[in-house]
């Protein structure tokens, strides 16, 4: 199992708008690609020096190949949607995690 993790720092001026967009539009669109089985949204509790509010959204997928398909087929469009709406009010970075074990 793999986790595609997107950590985003959101400017407080768009925080409520971004939360609504994530719940109503973006996360459903990510799941609608058929490449992720679920999504978990977590608020990062450490305060950033730059301010804003930080979230980690973790999308679970079955294989590295499925994640590569997402990058080729869906990522450009979905990332562009976020950029158009939130431009310089959002900073995101992405990491890939491989689940080694669960207890």
C-alpha angles and dihedrals in degrees: 000000000000133000122211103204122197115188114193132184109207126200110239091235091069100027098112093043091050093048091051092047092049094051098040103032121007104044092044089050091050092051091045090064086075090227098102127056097201145348131223121196117202131181113227108231098202112095115234120226089229090057126227128104121285128213135181117209115193120199117193121217135171102234148012088243091058090050090051089052089053091053091052101038108029115010099080093054096043094045091048091054090056093046093052093051103039106019110166095002093077132054117191136180128184134215134181119222129191114209107232098179143341124213 
